[in-house]
Structures are given as structure tokens and as C-alpha cells.
């Protein structure tokens, strides 16, 4: 058969990017016929803006998330400022690096903030593009 067709078989062209922010959220079930759990608030909007301005294949976190992680997790690149629609002050953000910050690094962001599950998260944690948790409900 065609070698180019063989190379593409079983592969998915997956383009991932994520924006992660932490802060208070409001969540609830919405919809009349189909009910969905949705999160609302500035935290969700900020995570979405981080995701929108993120390069494909990268993860961008807010300065607040960076502060929460402290020295845990992967290294972060230099701070960048992003102009965000609806905000007077630019948003400060970092890209996560593919380099570890230390020998003992957590295997997940939940582990990085010393939490075992989304239910333990204070206020809310939003990862736009990869899912969102808040108020104890994944």
C-alpha cells in the first residue's frame, strides 16, 4: 500500500494547549433538557484568556498559580505580560518548561498543591482547555 497512508494510520493530530489560573468560582447545573455543571467568574475567564494566548503544545499559568506552586512542579519560563480584553492591567503569566525544577517533582498539579482530589481545592482551580474543577466537583 501507500507508505504515506500507513504512516498516518492510528495516529491522531492532537493539538493541545492549556491556560491555568486559581481563584474563586461559582458553579452550578445549567440547562433545562440537558443539565451541565458549569463554572463562572473571573477565574474561569482568566484561564480562558491564558489558553487563548497560549502557543499550541504549551501550558501557560497565571502569576497567582505560579505563587501557589512555589518551588514545586516544572520550571517556569520568564514572566510575560498579556493584554487581556476587559482588564486595564496586563495579566502576568509564565509558560511551564519541560525541564524539572528539582529532583523530586510532583506527578500532577493536584499533587503539586498537596491535594489528593479536586474536592480538596480551596476556592476553585480552573484549567481551561483541559477541564475545570471547582467547589469540590470534577
Phi, psi and omega in degrees: 000184181288119182299326180292327177290323179296319182298324184277346184293129178081003180250146178243131176281091187259117179250112185245143168204153183214147172240128184237130179220159179231143179162183181289143177224160172244131181229154177182170177279133178232155179108147180263311182269320175242122183266133178232143173274122182234150175251144181225159174125174183298327179298316180293316180298317180297316177299320179296318179295320176298319179294317181299323183270001183277144175285148177300136179086007183237166174236128181245132180240152177286163177299326178295318178293321177301316179296319180296319180289329181058233182270003180275162175081187182291162176296154177245147176281170181306151180296142174235153178250131184242127174287126183242131177302131177088000179235138180282328183259133178300148179277131178268130184215163177229147166272141172285142179267160175274004179264137177290152178275332180209172178296319181261093179248148180293157179271350178209164177295326177298316179293325181297327180259021175059043178232142182271335182208162177302334181296337182273357185287130176283138176067300183156153182223127184235125174242092181291135179095340180232005182118169180213146177231148175189151177060023176086006180241122179287000000 
